[in-house]
Amino acid sequence: GTFAEFEKLSGGKLGPQLIVDALFGAGLNRDMPGQYVDAIHGAGVPVAAIDVPSGLDGLTGQVRGACVTADLTVTFFRKKPAHVLQPGRRLCGEIVVADIGMPDAVTDMMQIRIHENAEPVLPALAVDTHKFHRGHALVWSGPELNTGAARLAALAAARVGAGLTSIAGTRTALLVHALHVTSIMLKVADTQDDLDLHLRDGRFTALCIGPAAGVNEDLRRRVLLMLTTGIPTVLDADALRAFAQEPETLFMAIRARPERDCIITPHDGEFIGLFSDLSATATDKLERARLASARSGAIVVLKGSDTVIATPDGALCVNTNAPAKLATAGSGDVLAGIITGLLAQGMDGFAAACAGVWLHADAANRIARRTIMAEDLIELLGMDGGASKPQP
């Protein structure tokens, strides 16, 4: 009918049914006035934003002043950093990337080095393979009353495909592990020399140290010893906290073997301990991760609901499939083990880090329960998560 008829049917109280927010775009360079946001939210109707919700910085995903919370955001050609980084991703609501006819070759011309993480291609399981082809992962254990974290990491490394997995530690710690594991091997290393002897074996293809290992001088020495071997290494948790007062000592050891992949997996608190100046001056998570990787010489996995993976030469990847239920004790230990297991199989460090982060989140997404324990994740690894290369 006519507009007048529609107004009559509505009782003379016509109002907006949908708000299209196109006040400010992705290149915002000043704060958004709060009164506009209040007016939009006060209407009580769905909001569709163009490119990004007004008030959101398209490059950082951070709010400038006030910000609209959209139910739907329509962007064009490719996502912007704000669509994958928090809090931007949450404020965008559902995100639709619209095709406006730009060829994919434009991306190559722009030499973009920031990507959204995707389902990985995992090492092939060839018909003639054997366990030694799939590598040997070694995880360092904490003391006897703190063995669980290393066990989670070792089980994850084995479940994700490492052909052999061992836990090294003191005899008293390994006696505890022996009550819990069967296929995981145990390597007694009561002294630094014992560990050195194991590392000289020549068959380990990836190392992991840090989960509940204890922050002390012994751990620092073991970390530095592992870094002299040239074996791909994952440094997690206590291995990072142990160097909070002398980060450059750690970075020098990492940079001394640039041909060796070293992956560090800090959450925000551990990141602040190693890179306090970057935490204070670089509010952009992408920039923090990039600068930290360049400084340390390590591949940085800066964890969170929007985990960022960065390489020393400037490649960046943002993960977007992580559910909130991953925020549970031991979850990070499982992630460290997954990455270690992928490294053990010969994956490139950046590829292993990206794949590990994606598989970790995918395992959580496969669990129907609202909340989980870290142990739940391990059983879901290897169950069609990640596409395998076809057998030769």
Disulfide bonds with the S-S distance in Angstrom:
none
